[in-house]
Amino acid sequence: MTKLSDTPSVILSQAGQHEALLATASTNLPAAARQAVFRSMLKNQLLKELPAPAEYRDLGWRQD
């Protein structure tokens, strides 16, 4: 089992409470740190990257 630091733990907790189960990070977390956290969580299979529903596109952590 992966031991989580505070930031990933909060992100997963909030995602579990989100109506669409979307993971978001606090806006006071610097962008580089946000991306590092999300990449790490994806690598450890704690998150799965999917296209965001249209109404949540602004929550995307990256834009392609």
C-alpha positions as semicolon CSV with decimal commas, in nm:
position;residue;x (nm);y (nm);z (nm)
1;M;0,000;0,000;0,000
2;T;0,125;0,348;-0,088
3;K;0,170;0,587;0,203
4;L;0,019;0,921;0,106
5;S;0,138;1,263;0,207
6;D;-0,117;1,529;0,302
7;T;-0,166;1,676;-0,046
8;P;-0,256;1,352;-0,232
9;S;-0,469;1,244;0,063
10;V;-0,670;1,568;0,051
11;I;-0,704;1,545;-0,328
12;L;-0,841;1,189;-0,310
13;S;-1,073;1,275;-0,023
14;Q;-1,218;1,570;-0,212
15;A;-1,248;1,365;-0,532
16;G;-1,453;1,107;-0,345
17;Q;-1,695;1,381;-0,243
18;H;-1,714;1,548;-0,587
19;E;-2,038;1,471;-0,773
20;A;-1,842;1,358;-1,082
21;L;-1,555;1,205;-0,876
22;L;-1,308;1,454;-1,025
23;A;-0,977;1,519;-0,853
24;T;-0,886;1,885;-0,805
25;A;-0,603;2,054;-0,619
26;S;-0,609;2,368;-0,413
27;T;-0,545;2,685;-0,612
28;N;-0,294;2,800;-0,352
29;L;-0,068;2,508;-0,450
30;P;0,183;2,631;-0,713
31;A;0,121;2,501;-1,066
32;A;0,447;2,305;-1,082
33;A;0,370;2,134;-0,752
34;R;0,015;2,054;-0,867
35;Q;0,144;1,892;-1,183
36;A;0,407;1,694;-0,992
37;V;0,147;1,565;-0,747
38;F;-0,096;1,464;-1,022
39;R;0,176;1,296;-1,229
40;S;0,289;1,101;-0,925
41;M;-0,066;0,996;-0,844
42;L;-0,122;0,885;-1,205
43;K;0,206;0,691;-1,204
44;N;0,106;0,513;-0,882
45;Q;-0,239;0,440;-1,029
46;L;-0,417;0,643;-0,762
47;L;-0,590;0,843;-1,036
48;K;-0,702;0,765;-1,386
49;E;-0,681;1,037;-1,651
50;L;-0,995;1,077;-1,857
51;P;-1,136;1,359;-2,068
52;A;-1,330;1,594;-1,841
53;P;-1,704;1,629;-1,892
54;A;-1,788;1,952;-2,077
55;E;-1,917;2,128;-1,767
56;Y;-1,588;2,063;-1,581
57;R;-1,334;2,146;-1,855
58;D;-1,201;2,441;-1,652
59;L;-1,088;2,201;-1,379
60;G;-0,844;2,023;-1,611
61;W;-0,488;2,008;-1,484
62;R;-0,356;2,023;-1,838
63;Q;-0,487;2,124;-2,176
64;D;-0,414;1,935;-2,498
